Amino acid sequence: MTRVSGPVFFLCGQRWSVNGLTAVIVFLTIFSNEFLVYIIQSFRWPNLPVGSRDSSETQVILLVADPQIQGYQDEPGFPVGIISRWDIDRYLSQTFSLAHAYAKPDVVVFLGDLMDEGSKATKDEYKSYYYRFLSVFGASEKDKRVYIAGDNDIGGELRDMRKE
């Protein structure tokens, strides 16, 4: 018989050490917050009668406000910046995909501040932000899309001069 130092818990007929139980709780918390919460919350949305709509008379518009793809300049360096951009992009992509599947829009309107650092980005950074934006919000290529620039995209807030 093996001896375990420290407290032991019995759960579902199994012996669990404090470390093992803590690891399971942390894993379940991360899993539910990173994956399940999106799906669970989408069940709370009201039903829309979009399945039987006549597209010649009804148009569904999905408004996406202030998504702000994170930049490189104001973010922490390696590895924190890479991880935070990956996590933010994944969050935006998952929530947009759920909203898109729910609304089944004919038009998607992006209401400004598409990029966090667009107004001060170099040409290469701006191009990178643009392609990241397309990959994050690429749920459907058949939608008509409208992009409205915000102050983070082209400037215009306080000392951040507006750029073309």
Secondary structure, 3 states (H helix, E strand, C coil): CCCCCCCEEEECCEEEEHHHHHHHHHHHHHHHHHHHHHHHHHCCCCCCCCCCCCCCCCCCEEEEECCCECCCCCCCCCCHHHHHHHHHHHHHHHHHHHHHHHHCCCEEEEECCCECCCCCCCHHHHHHHHHHHHHHCCCCCCCEEEEECCHHHHCCECCECCCC
